[in-house]
Amino acid sequence: MHEAFNNWGNALLWWYRIVSEERKAEILKQARDVLLETEKILEGRGSYGLACVYALSGNEEECRRWLIKSKDKGELPTLEHLQEDSDLDSVRETQWFKEFLDDVS
């Protein structure tokens, strides 16, 4: 069941990219809620998606917290994915994110 919630959350993140500006906040809230449900079922499974949600929302602190949890739970995608994921553009040039990438490489 956690996979269904995780896939749903990720689908919402993809949908975020194509919806109108007026709908973006609503879609991010839905993605957050679904991915938090994933976390209730299997801790760590929704963590990377939540990091993306918070990066897209401009909440750098929560993005960092969920990236660390994703790493700690073995749910982090590849280094290449982290370097290229546009969801993380808002944190890409921060010192902590650069250090995080160095740590996982």
Chimera marker file (.cmm) of the C-alpha trace (Angstrom):
<marker_set name="trace">
<marker id="1" x="0.000" y="0.000" z="0.000" r="1" g="1" b="0" radius="0.5"/>
<marker id="2" x="2.885" y="2.398" z="0.713" r="1" g="1" b="0" radius="0.5"/>
<marker id="3" x="3.908" y="2.103" z="-2.948" r="1" g="1" b="0" radius="0.5"/>
<marker id="4" x="0.475" y="3.272" z="-4.073" r="1" g="1" b="0" radius="0.5"/>
<marker id="5" x="0.668" y="6.345" z="-1.844" r="1" g="1" b="0" radius="0.5"/>
<marker id="6" x="4.248" y="7.050" z="-2.896" r="1" g="1" b="0" radius="0.5"/>
<marker id="7" x="3.373" y="6.735" z="-6.592" r="1" g="1" b="0" radius="0.5"/>
<marker id="8" x="0.354" y="8.993" z="-6.093" r="1" g="1" b="0" radius="0.5"/>
<marker id="9" x="2.511" y="11.620" z="-4.389" r="1" g="1" b="0" radius="0.5"/>
<marker id="10" x="5.092" y="11.459" z="-7.159" r="1" g="1" b="0" radius="0.5"/>
<marker id="11" x="2.371" y="11.744" z="-9.801" r="1" g="1" b="0" radius="0.5"/>
<marker id="12" x="1.145" y="14.895" z="-8.073" r="1" g="1" b="0" radius="0.5"/>
<marker id="13" x="4.689" y="16.312" z="-8.199" r="1" g="1" b="0" radius="0.5"/>
<marker id="14" x="4.757" y="15.687" z="-11.948" r="1" g="1" b="0" radius="0.5"/>
<marker id="15" x="1.329" y="17.269" z="-12.292" r="1" g="1" b="0" radius="0.5"/>
<marker id="16" x="2.621" y="20.322" z="-10.414" r="1" g="1" b="0" radius="0.5"/>
<marker id="17" x="4.920" y="21.013" z="-13.368" r="1" g="1" b="0" radius="0.5"/>
<marker id="18" x="2.065" y="21.391" z="-15.837" r="1" g="1" b="0" radius="0.5"/>
<marker id="19" x="-0.796" y="22.992" z="-13.903" r="1" g="1" b="0" radius="0.5"/>
<marker id="20" x="-1.555" y="26.688" z="-13.893" r="1" g="1" b="0" radius="0.5"/>
<marker id="21" x="0.126" y="28.907" z="-11.319" r="1" g="1" b="0" radius="0.5"/>
<marker id="22" x="-3.201" y="29.229" z="-9.495" r="1" g="1" b="0" radius="0.5"/>
<marker id="23" x="-3.291" y="25.458" z="-8.840" r="1" g="1" b="0" radius="0.5"/>
<marker id="24" x="0.340" y="24.874" z="-7.855" r="1" g="1" b="0" radius="0.5"/>
<marker id="25" x="-0.104" y="25.477" z="-4.097" r="1" g="1" b="0" radius="0.5"/>
<marker id="26" x="-3.120" y="23.161" z="-4.013" r="1" g="1" b="0" radius="0.5"/>
<marker id="27" x="-1.224" y="20.394" z="-5.825" r="1" g="1" b="0" radius="0.5"/>
<marker id="28" x="1.782" y="20.703" z="-3.497" r="1" g="1" b="0" radius="0.5"/>
<marker id="29" x="-0.500" y="20.451" z="-0.469" r="1" g="1" b="0" radius="0.5"/>
<marker id="30" x="-2.094" y="17.311" z="-1.906" r="1" g="1" b="0" radius="0.5"/>
<marker id="31" x="1.332" y="15.807" z="-2.648" r="1" g="1" b="0" radius="0.5"/>
<marker id="32" x="2.523" y="16.627" z="0.870" r="1" g="1" b="0" radius="0.5"/>
<marker id="33" x="-0.538" y="15.030" z="2.446" r="1" g="1" b="0" radius="0.5"/>
<marker id="34" x="-0.243" y="11.854" z="0.362" r="1" g="1" b="0" radius="0.5"/>
<marker id="35" x="3.491" y="11.519" z="1.003" r="1" g="1" b="0" radius="0.5"/>
<marker id="36" x="2.972" y="12.035" z="4.747" r="1" g="1" b="0" radius="0.5"/>
<marker id="37" x="0.512" y="9.115" z="4.600" r="1" g="1" b="0" radius="0.5"/>
<marker id="38" x="3.241" y="7.092" z="2.891" r="1" g="1" b="0" radius="0.5"/>
<marker id="39" x="5.532" y="7.927" z="5.803" r="1" g="1" b="0" radius="0.5"/>
<marker id="40" x="2.947" y="6.622" z="8.279" r="1" g="1" b="0" radius="0.5"/>
<marker id="41" x="2.891" y="3.282" z="6.477" r="1" g="1" b="0" radius="0.5"/>
<marker id="42" x="6.634" y="2.901" z="5.876" r="1" g="1" b="0" radius="0.5"/>
<marker id="43" x="8.959" y="5.442" z="7.412" r="1" g="1" b="0" radius="0.5"/>
<marker id="44" x="11.383" y="6.899" z="4.888" r="1" g="1" b="0" radius="0.5"/>
<marker id="45" x="9.496" y="5.829" z="1.762" r="1" g="1" b="0" radius="0.5"/>
<marker id="46" x="7.943" y="9.247" z="1.104" r="1" g="1" b="0" radius="0.5"/>
<marker id="47" x="10.885" y="11.241" z="2.417" r="1" g="1" b="0" radius="0.5"/>
<marker id="48" x="12.513" y="12.196" z="-0.880" r="1" g="1" b="0" radius="0.5"/>
<marker id="49" x="9.183" y="13.273" z="-2.352" r="1" g="1" b="0" radius="0.5"/>
<marker id="50" x="8.559" y="15.374" z="0.749" r="1" g="1" b="0" radius="0.5"/>
<marker id="51" x="11.980" y="16.995" z="0.336" r="1" g="1" b="0" radius="0.5"/>
<marker id="52" x="10.924" y="17.935" z="-3.195" r="1" g="1" b="0" radius="0.5"/>
<marker id="53" x="7.561" y="19.278" z="-2.002" r="1" g="1" b="0" radius="0.5"/>
<marker id="54" x="9.252" y="21.488" z="0.569" r="1" g="1" b="0" radius="0.5"/>
<marker id="55" x="11.901" y="22.681" z="-1.892" r="1" g="1" b="0" radius="0.5"/>
<marker id="56" x="9.164" y="23.649" z="-4.342" r="1" g="1" b="0" radius="0.5"/>
<marker id="57" x="7.309" y="25.382" z="-1.496" r="1" g="1" b="0" radius="0.5"/>
<marker id="58" x="10.400" y="27.383" z="-0.560" r="1" g="1" b="0" radius="0.5"/>
<marker id="59" x="10.759" y="25.696" z="2.832" r="1" g="1" b="0" radius="0.5"/>
<marker id="60" x="14.488" y="25.025" z="2.846" r="1" g="1" b="0" radius="0.5"/>
<marker id="61" x="14.643" y="23.744" z="6.428" r="1" g="1" b="0" radius="0.5"/>
<marker id="62" x="12.003" y="21.063" z="5.842" r="1" g="1" b="0" radius="0.5"/>
<marker id="63" x="13.581" y="20.141" z="2.512" r="1" g="1" b="0" radius="0.5"/>
<marker id="64" x="16.875" y="19.536" z="4.272" r="1" g="1" b="0" radius="0.5"/>
<marker id="65" x="15.248" y="17.543" z="7.069" r="1" g="1" b="0" radius="0.5"/>
<marker id="66" x="13.497" y="15.213" z="4.617" r="1" g="1" b="0" radius="0.5"/>
<marker id="67" x="16.598" y="14.787" z="2.440" r="1" g="1" b="0" radius="0.5"/>
<marker id="68" x="18.550" y="13.710" z="5.508" r="1" g="1" b="0" radius="0.5"/>
<marker id="69" x="15.801" y="11.289" z="6.479" r="1" g="1" b="0" radius="0.5"/>
<marker id="70" x="15.752" y="9.904" z="2.941" r="1" g="1" b="0" radius="0.5"/>
<marker id="71" x="19.491" y="9.302" z="3.154" r="1" g="1" b="0" radius="0.5"/>
<marker id="72" x="19.274" y="7.773" z="6.631" r="1" g="1" b="0" radius="0.5"/>
<marker id="73" x="16.496" y="5.389" z="5.555" r="1" g="1" b="0" radius="0.5"/>
<marker id="74" x="18.256" y="4.331" z="2.335" r="1" g="1" b="0" radius="0.5"/>
<marker id="75" x="15.638" y="5.963" z="0.116" r="1" g="1" b="0" radius="0.5"/>
<marker id="76" x="17.819" y="8.588" z="-1.547" r="1" g="1" b="0" radius="0.5"/>
<marker id="77" x="17.969" y="8.498" z="-5.357" r="1" g="1" b="0" radius="0.5"/>
<marker id="78" x="21.267" y="8.464" z="-7.214" r="1" g="1" b="0" radius="0.5"/>
<marker id="79" x="23.721" y="11.341" z="-6.992" r="1" g="1" b="0" radius="0.5"/>
<marker id="80" x="23.042" y="12.129" z="-10.658" r="1" g="1" b="0" radius="0.5"/>
<marker id="81" x="19.319" y="12.384" z="-9.932" r="1" g="1" b="0" radius="0.5"/>
<marker id="82" x="19.963" y="14.709" z="-6.990" r="1" g="1" b="0" radius="0.5"/>
<marker id="83" x="22.182" y="16.902" z="-9.149" r="1" g="1" b="0" radius="0.5"/>
<marker id="84" x="19.611" y="17.162" z="-11.950" r="1" g="1" b="0" radius="0.5"/>
<marker id="85" x="16.214" y="17.097" z="-10.209" r="1" g="1" b="0" radius="0.5"/>
<marker id="86" x="14.597" y="20.443" z="-11.000" r="1" g="1" b="0" radius="0.5"/>
<marker id="87" x="12.417" y="20.103" z="-7.902" r="1" g="1" b="0" radius="0.5"/>
<marker id="88" x="15.541" y="20.916" z="-5.895" r="1" g="1" b="0" radius="0.5"/>
<marker id="89" x="16.540" y="24.010" z="-7.880" r="1" g="1" b="0" radius="0.5"/>
<marker id="90" x="15.628" y="26.331" z="-5.000" r="1" g="1" b="0" radius="0.5"/>
<marker id="91" x="18.260" y="24.729" z="-2.744" r="1" g="1" b="0" radius="0.5"/>
<marker id="92" x="20.833" y="23.704" z="-5.329" r="1" g="1" b="0" radius="0.5"/>
<marker id="93" x="23.241" y="26.592" z="-4.652" r="1" g="1" b="0" radius="0.5"/>
<marker id="94" x="22.959" y="26.552" z="-0.866" r="1" g="1" b="0" radius="0.5"/>
<marker id="95" x="26.021" y="25.558" z="1.128" r="1" g="1" b="0" radius="0.5"/>
<marker id="96" x="24.220" y="22.823" z="3.039" r="1" g="1" b="0" radius="0.5"/>
<marker id="97" x="22.980" y="21.178" z="-0.190" r="1" g="1" b="0" radius="0.5"/>
<marker id="98" x="26.460" y="21.227" z="-1.719" r="1" g="1" b="0" radius="0.5"/>
<marker id="99" x="27.809" y="19.627" z="1.457" r="1" g="1" b="0" radius="0.5"/>
<marker id="100" x="24.983" y="17.093" z="1.381" r="1" g="1" b="0" radius="0.5"/>
<marker id="101" x="25.908" y="16.114" z="-2.186" r="1" g="1" b="0" radius="0.5"/>
<marker id="102" x="29.568" y="15.834" z="-1.203" r="1" g="1" b="0" radius="0.5"/>
<marker id="103" x="28.555" y="13.588" z="1.680" r="1" g="1" b="0" radius="0.5"/>
<marker id="104" x="26.533" y="11.207" z="-0.503" r="1" g="1" b="0" radius="0.5"/>
<marker id="105" x="29.018" y="11.023" z="-3.371" r="1" g="1" b="0" radius="0.5"/>
<link id1="1" id2="2" r="1" g="1" b="0" radius="0.2"/>
<link id1="2" id2="3" r="1" g="1" b="0" radius="0.2"/>
<link id1="3" id2="4" r="1" g="1" b="0" radius="0.2"/>
<link id1="4" id2="5" r="1" g="1" b="0" radius="0.2"/>
<link id1="5" id2="6" r="1" g="1" b="0" radius="0.2"/>
<link id1="6" id2="7" r="1" g="1" b="0" radius="0.2"/>
<link id1="7" id2="8" r="1" g="1" b="0" radius="0.2"/>
<link id1="8" id2="9" r="1" g="1" b="0" radius="0.2"/>
<link id1="9" id2="10" r="1" g="1" b="0" radius="0.2"/>
<link id1="10" id2="11" r="1" g="1" b="0" radius="0.2"/>
<link id1="11" id2="12" r="1" g="1" b="0" radius="0.2"/>
<link id1="12" id2="13" r="1" g="1" b="0" radius="0.2"/>
<link id1="13" id2="14" r="1" g="1" b="0" radius="0.2"/>
<link id1="14" id2="15" r="1" g="1" b="0" radius="0.2"/>
<link id1="15" id2="16" r="1" g="1" b="0" radius="0.2"/>
<link id1="16" id2="17" r="1" g="1" b="0" radius="0.2"/>
<link id1="17" id2="18" r="1" g="1" b="0" radius="0.2"/>
<link id1="18" id2="19" r="1" g="1" b="0" radius="0.2"/>
<link id1="19" id2="20" r="1" g="1" b="0" radius="0.2"/>
<link id1="20" id2="21" r="1" g="1" b="0" radius="0.2"/>
<link id1="21" id2="22" r="1" g="1" b="0" radius="0.2"/>
<link id1="22" id2="23" r="1" g="1" b="0" radius="0.2"/>
<link id1="23" id2="24" r="1" g="1" b="0" radius="0.2"/>
<link id1="24" id2="25" r="1" g="1" b="0" radius="0.2"/>
<link id1="25" id2="26" r="1" g="1" b="0" radius="0.2"/>
<link id1="26" id2="27" r="1" g="1" b="0" radius="0.2"/>
<link id1="27" id2="28" r="1" g="1" b="0" radius="0.2"/>
<link id1="28" id2="29" r="1" g="1" b="0" radius="0.2"/>
<link id1="29" id2="30" r="1" g="1" b="0" radius="0.2"/>
<link id1="30" id2="31" r="1" g="1" b="0" radius="0.2"/>
<link id1="31" id2="32" r="1" g="1" b="0" radius="0.2"/>
<link id1="32" id2="33" r="1" g="1" b="0" radius="0.2"/>
<link id1="33" id2="34" r="1" g="1" b="0" radius="0.2"/>
<link id1="34" id2="35" r="1" g="1" b="0" radius="0.2"/>
<link id1="35" id2="36" r="1" g="1" b="0" radius="0.2"/>
<link id1="36" id2="37" r="1" g="1" b="0" radius="0.2"/>
<link id1="37" id2="38" r="1" g="1" b="0" radius="0.2"/>
<link id1="38" id2="39" r="1" g="1" b="0" radius="0.2"/>
<link id1="39" id2="40" r="1" g="1" b="0" radius="0.2"/>
<link id1="40" id2="41" r="1" g="1" b="0" radius="0.2"/>
<link id1="41" id2="42" r="1" g="1" b="0" radius="0.2"/>
<link id1="42" id2="43" r="1" g="1" b="0" radius="0.2"/>
<link id1="43" id2="44" r="1" g="1" b="0" radius="0.2"/>
<link id1="44" id2="45" r="1" g="1" b="0" radius="0.2"/>
<link id1="45" id2="46" r="1" g="1" b="0" radius="0.2"/>
<link id1="46" id2="47" r="1" g="1" b="0" radius="0.2"/>
<link id1="47" id2="48" r="1" g="1" b="0" radius="0.2"/>
<link id1="48" id2="49" r="1" g="1" b="0" radius="0.2"/>
<link id1="49" id2="50" r="1" g="1" b="0" radius="0.2"/>
<link id1="50" id2="51" r="1" g="1" b="0" radius="0.2"/>
<link id1="51" id2="52" r="1" g="1" b="0" radius="0.2"/>
<link id1="52" id2="53" r="1" g="1" b="0" radius="0.2"/>
<link id1="53" id2="54" r="1" g="1" b="0" radius="0.2"/>
<link id1="54" id2="55" r="1" g="1" b="0" radius="0.2"/>
<link id1="55" id2="56" r="1" g="1" b="0" radius="0.2"/>
<link id1="56" id2="57" r="1" g="1" b="0" radius="0.2"/>
<link id1="57" id2="58" r="1" g="1" b="0" radius="0.2"/>
<link id1="58" id2="59" r="1" g="1" b="0" radius="0.2"/>
<link id1="59" id2="60" r="1" g="1" b="0" radius="0.2"/>
<link id1="60" id2="61" r="1" g="1" b="0" radius="0.2"/>
<link id1="61" id2="62" r="1" g="1" b="0" radius="0.2"/>
<link id1="62" id2="63" r="1" g="1" b="0" radius="0.2"/>
<link id1="63" id2="64" r="1" g="1" b="0" radius="0.2"/>
<link id1="64" id2="65" r="1" g="1" b="0" radius="0.2"/>
<link id1="65" id2="66" r="1" g="1" b="0" radius="0.2"/>
<link id1="66" id2="67" r="1" g="1" b="0" radius="0.2"/>
<link id1="67" id2="68" r="1" g="1" b="0" radius="0.2"/>
<link id1="68" id2="69" r="1" g="1" b="0" radius="0.2"/>
<link id1="69" id2="70" r="1" g="1" b="0" radius="0.2"/>
<link id1="70" id2="71" r="1" g="1" b="0" radius="0.2"/>
<link id1="71" id2="72" r="1" g="1" b="0" radius="0.2"/>
<link id1="72" id2="73" r="1" g="1" b="0" radius="0.2"/>
<link id1="73" id2="74" r="1" g="1" b="0" radius="0.2"/>
<link id1="74" id2="75" r="1" g="1" b="0" radius="0.2"/>
<link id1="75" id2="76" r="1" g="1" b="0" radius="0.2"/>
<link id1="76" id2="77" r="1" g="1" b="0" radius="0.2"/>
<link id1="77" id2="78" r="1" g="1" b="0" radius="0.2"/>
<link id1="78" id2="79" r="1" g="1" b="0" radius="0.2"/>
<link id1="79" id2="80" r="1" g="1" b="0" radius="0.2"/>
<link id1="80" id2="81" r="1" g="1" b="0" radius="0.2"/>
<link id1="81" id2="82" r="1" g="1" b="0" radius="0.2"/>
<link id1="82" id2="83" r="1" g="1" b="0" radius="0.2"/>
<link id1="83" id2="84" r="1" g="1" b="0" radius="0.2"/>
<link id1="84" id2="85" r="1" g="1" b="0" radius="0.2"/>
<link id1="85" id2="86" r="1" g="1" b="0" radius="0.2"/>
<link id1="86" id2="87" r="1" g="1" b="0" radius="0.2"/>
<link id1="87" id2="88" r="1" g="1" b="0" radius="0.2"/>
<link id1="88" id2="89" r="1" g="1" b="0" radius="0.2"/>
<link id1="89" id2="90" r="1" g="1" b="0" radius="0.2"/>
<link id1="90" id2="91" r="1" g="1" b="0" radius="0.2"/>
<link id1="91" id2="92" r="1" g="1" b="0" radius="0.2"/>
<link id1="92" id2="93" r="1" g="1" b="0" radius="0.2"/>
<link id1="93" id2="94" r="1" g="1" b="0" radius="0.2"/>
<link id1="94" id2="95" r="1" g="1" b="0" radius="0.2"/>
<link id1="95" id2="96" r="1" g="1" b="0" radius="0.2"/>
<link id1="96" id2="97" r="1" g="1" b="0" radius="0.2"/>
<link id1="97" id2="98" r="1" g="1" b="0" radius="0.2"/>
<link id1="98" id2="99" r="1" g="1" b="0" radius="0.2"/>
<link id1="99" id2="100" r="1" g="1" b="0" radius="0.2"/>
<link id1="100" id2="101" r="1" g="1" b="0" radius="0.2"/>
<link id1="101" id2="102" r="1" g="1" b="0" radius="0.2"/>
<link id1="102" id2="103" r="1" g="1" b="0" radius="0.2"/>
<link id1="103" id2="104" r="1" g="1" b="0" radius="0.2"/>
<link id1="104" id2="105" r="1" g="1" b="0" radius="0.2"/>
</marker_set>
